[in-house]
Amino acid sequence: MPAAQGWQVPRFESPLWLGRQHPYCVVIPVINEGERIRNLLKRMAAANIASQADIIIIDGGSKDGSLELGALQAFGVRGLLVKTDPGKLSAQLRCAYAFALEQGYEGIITIDGNDKDDPEAIPRFIAALEDGIDFVQASRFLPGGVAENTPRSRDLAIRFIHAPLLSLASGFKWTDTTQGFRAYSRKMLLDPRLAPFRNVFMTYELLAYLSYRAPLLGYRCVELPTIRSYPKGEVPTKISAFRGNLDVFKVLLKACRGAYNN
């Protein structure tokens, strides 16, 4: 499918693929998450997620030994993809989304592999997709949501810069726009006007772009309250304090002015 569609998808390998069982899949992007990815998979197993959606991990090149195939299968993981081309988060997501669409999934839920999000919300994301929602965004800031130990600088940046700018540009009232706990419909991802499979999406561009572009194209969007917890004294993130946050801000401005539009 990717070649026929003219999609630009980084090269990847699939050392584990047990086939599609459910209409929906949960994509988990990781790179050297160590114990965090194991903890997340344990929580997903306790919530019986594998009985409702197929779990697919997309690895950006981990070297920490955290993705041993036998252990993954014991936790109910059905697929492990390993990106072999350059690129960061957006490149990983393009690999996984292209693979999932090619396998025929009706919708994709994405949850970060650093164990900050509560996977018990996943069934509510699936229910929203089944009800015809095209874009589900987790929000720790909605009533019923929980923001635990969020670094003060990040909290302020999301509340007063990132979410307000994307809300203004997209016409949809977003409250929590930087996290990757989301769900997308097949219909939306296949829309050539959206065109997410382009090499312009290499780092964090895809997340901001989809939050901007999907509402403008008339897709049904919703935020659901969730729990997002940072461990005390540690900020598990791949975004560096100054340079990384500056790059995220530049991406935000480019997305809001339509620089990534197809």
C-alpha positions in Angstrom: 0.0 0.0 0.0 2.6 2.7 0.8 4.3 2.4 -2.5 1.0 2.5 -4.4 -0.1 5.6 -2.5 3.2 7.3 -3.1 3.8 7.6 0.6 7.2 8.5 2.0 7.8 6.0 4.7 11.2 5.3 6.4 12.6 1.8 6.0 11.9 -0.5 8.9 12.1 -4.2 9.8 9.5 -6.3 11.5 11.2 -8.9 13.7 7.9 -9.8 15.3 4.5 -9.9 13.5 1.8 -12.3 14.6 -1.0 -10.9 12.4 -4.0 -8.7 12.9 -6.7 -9.9 15.4 -8.7 -6.8 16.1 -10.0 -3.8 14.1 -7.9 -1.4 16.2 -4.2 -1.4 17.2 -2.2 0.4 19.9 1.1 1.8 18.6 3.8 2.4 21.1 6.9 4.4 20.0 10.0 3.6 22.0 13.8 4.2 22.1 15.8 3.0 25.1 12.8 3.1 27.5 14.2 0.3 29.7 12.0 -0.5 32.7 9.5 2.1 31.6 8.3 0.1 28.6 8.1 -3.1 30.7 6.0 -1.3 33.3 3.7 0.1 30.6 3.2 -3.4 29.1 2.5 -4.8 32.6 -0.2 -2.2 33.1 -1.7 -2.9 29.7 -1.7 -6.6 30.5 -3.5 -5.9 33.8 -6.1 -3.8 31.9 -6.5 -6.7 29.4 -5.8 -4.3 26.4 -4.6 -7.1 24.2 -8.2 -8.6 24.2 -9.5 -5.3 22.6 -6.7 -4.1 20.4 -3.4 -5.4 18.9 -0.3 -4.0 20.5 2.5 -2.9 18.1 5.8 -1.4 19.2 7.8 0.8 16.9 11.4 1.0 18.0 13.6 3.9 17.0 16.8 1.9 17.5 17.0 0.8 21.2 20.3 -0.5 22.5 19.2 -1.3 26.1 17.9 -4.8 25.6 14.4 -3.9 26.7 12.6 -5.4 23.7 13.4 -9.1 24.0 10.9 -10.9 21.7 9.9 -13.6 24.2 9.1 -11.0 26.9 7.1 -8.9 24.5 5.0 -11.8 23.4 4.4 -12.7 27.1 2.9 -9.3 27.5 0.6 -9.8 24.5 2.6 -7.7 22.0 1.7 -8.8 18.4 4.2 -6.7 16.5 7.6 -5.2 16.8 8.8 -2.8 14.1 12.3 -1.4 14.0 13.0 1.8 12.1 16.3 1.6 10.2 16.3 5.0 8.5 17.1 8.3 10.1 14.5 10.4 11.9 12.9 10.7 15.4 9.3 10.4 16.6 7.5 11.5 13.5 9.5 9.1 11.4 8.7 6.3 13.8 5.0 7.1 13.6 5.0 7.1 9.8 6.5 3.6 9.8 3.9 2.3 12.3 0.9 4.1 10.8 1.8 2.9 7.3 2.2 -0.6 8.5 -1.1 -0.5 10.4 -3.1 0.9 7.5 -1.6 -1.7 5.2 -2.8 -4.4 7.7 -6.3 -3.1 7.5 -6.8 -1.5 10.9 -9.8 0.8 11.2 -8.1 3.0 13.8 -4.9 3.5 15.6 -4.3 4.5 19.2 -0.8 5.8 20.1 0.6 5.8 23.6 4.1 6.9 24.6 6.4 4.1 25.7 7.7 6.0 28.8 4.9 4.9 31.1 3.6 8.4 31.9 0.0 7.7 30.6 -2.6 5.4 32.1 -3.5 2.7 29.6 -6.8 2.0 31.2 -8.2 4.9 29.1 -7.5 3.0 25.9 -11.0 1.3 25.8 -12.6 4.8 25.9 -10.4 5.8 22.9 -11.6 2.7 21.0 -15.2 3.5 21.9 -14.8 7.0 20.6 -13.4 5.7 17.3 -16.3 3.3 17.0 -18.7 6.2 17.6 -17.3 8.0 14.5 -14.7 10.2 16.1 -11.7 10.7 13.9 -9.2 12.2 16.3 -9.1 11.5 20.1 -6.6 13.5 22.2 -5.8 12.7 25.8 -6.0 15.6 28.2 -4.7 15.8 31.7 -6.3 19.2 32.1 -10.0 18.4 31.4 -12.3 17.8 34.4 -11.6 14.3 35.5 -8.1 14.3 34.2 -5.0 14.2 36.4 -1.6 16.0 35.9 0.8 14.5 38.4 4.2 16.0 38.9 4.2 17.8 35.6 7.2 20.1 35.5 6.1 23.7 36.1 7.7 25.1 33.0 6.0 22.4 30.8 2.6 22.9 32.5 2.7 26.7 31.8 4.0 26.2 28.2 1.2 23.8 27.3 -1.6 25.8 29.0 -0.6 29.3 27.9 1.4 28.8 24.6 1.1 25.5 22.9 -2.6 24.6 23.3 -3.9 28.2 22.9 -2.0 28.8 19.7 -3.1 25.5 18.2 -6.7 26.2 19.3 -6.6 29.6 17.7 -5.1 28.3 14.4 -7.3 25.2 14.1 -10.6 26.5 15.4 -10.9 23.6 17.9 -10.6 24.1 21.6 -7.5 22.0 22.6 -6.3 21.9 26.2 -3.4 19.4 26.0 -1.5 19.3 22.7 2.1 18.1 23.4 1.5 14.6 24.5 1.2 11.6 22.2 -1.6 9.7 23.8 -4.1 9.9 20.9 -6.2 8.0 18.4 -6.9 8.4 14.7 -9.4 7.0 12.3 -8.3 5.1 9.2 -10.4 7.6 7.1 -8.5 10.6 8.4 -5.0 9.1 8.0 -5.8 8.1 4.4 -7.1 11.6 3.4 -4.7 12.9 0.7 -5.4 16.4 1.9 -3.9 15.5 5.2 -1.0 13.4 3.7 0.9 12.4 6.9 3.3 10.2 5.0 5.8 12.9 3.9 9.5 13.3 4.8 8.9 16.8 6.2 7.7 14.9 9.3 10.9 13.7 11.0 10.9 14.9 14.6 7.8 16.3 16.4 6.1 18.0 13.5 3.4 15.4 12.9 1.8 15.8 16.3 1.4 19.6 16.0 0.4 19.3 12.3 -2.4 16.8 12.9 -3.8 18.9 15.8 -3.9 21.9 13.5 -5.0 20.3 10.2 -7.6 17.8 11.2 -10.2 20.2 12.6 -9.7 22.5 9.6 -10.5 19.6 7.3 -13.8 19.0 9.2 -12.8 15.8 11.0 -14.6 15.0 14.3 -12.2 15.7 17.1 -12.6 15.2 20.9 -10.4 15.4 24.0 -10.9 12.8 26.8 -9.7 13.2 30.4 -6.8 11.0 31.3 -4.1 10.5 33.9 -0.5 11.6 33.0 2.1 11.1 35.7 5.7 12.1 35.8 7.9 10.3 38.4 9.2 12.5 41.1 12.7 13.9 40.5 12.8 12.6 36.9 11.4 13.8 33.6 11.3 10.8 31.1 11.4 12.7 27.8 13.5 12.7 24.6 13.2 16.6 24.4 16.2 18.4 25.8 15.6 21.3 28.2 16.6 24.2 25.9 17.3 23.2 22.4 14.6 20.6 22.3 11.9 22.9 23.6 13.0 25.6 21.2 12.6 23.2 18.3 9.1 22.2 19.5 8.2 25.9 19.6 9.5 26.4 16.1 7.5 23.4 14.9 4.4 24.8 16.6 4.7 28.2 14.8 5.3 26.5 11.4 2.2 24.2 11.9 0.0 27.1 13.0 0.8 29.1 9.9 0.2 26.1 7.6 3.8 25.5 6.6 3.2 21.7 6.6 0.0 21.7 4.6 -0.1 19.4 1.7 
